[in-house]
């Protein structure tokens, strides 16, 4: 199962080997990247909005 730990700001903190295979980058490289760097351009805005909403209380 591919997994990545992403910081509240969107930085990739920790990734496992399956995640590396899935996205085609080594762990060292991924840990210098932001989630938007591996997100399809059509999905970046939605992903960033979802990340921002994680810190807000539910309405």
N, C-alpha and C positions, 0 to 999 in steps of 0.2 A: 504494500500500500504506500503510495507516494504521499509524503507529508513535508510541510514547511512551517516553521514558526516565523510569523511576520510581526514586526514591532507595530505599535500604534501609529507610527508615522509612515509605515509601508515598507520599511527596510526588511530584507530577508535576513533573518538572524541565524537560523539553523535549518538545514535541509537534510533529508536522508538520501540514500543511494538511488532509491526508486524515483524520487522527485528529480534527481539529476538526470537520470536516463530519460524521463518523460520530457523534460524541457531542453535537453541536449547541452547542458553546461556542467562543468565541474563545481563541486561544493565551494571551493575557494573563490571562484568567480561569482557564483550566485550570492555569496555573503557580502559582496560589494555592490549588489544591485538593489533596485527598488521594485516593488511589485508591478509598477507600470511598465518596467523594462521587459517583462515577460508576459504582459497582458495584451491581447489583441487590441489594436487601436480603437475599434468600434466599442470595446468594453471598458476602456480605461475610465471614462467619466463615471459610469455606474459603479465600478469597483471602488473608486475613491470616495464617492458619496456613501456607499455602504460602510466603508471603513470609518468614516467620520461619524456615522450614526451609532457606531458601537459604544462610543463614550457618552452618549446622551441617554437620559432617562426615557423610558417608553411613554408615549403620549396617552 
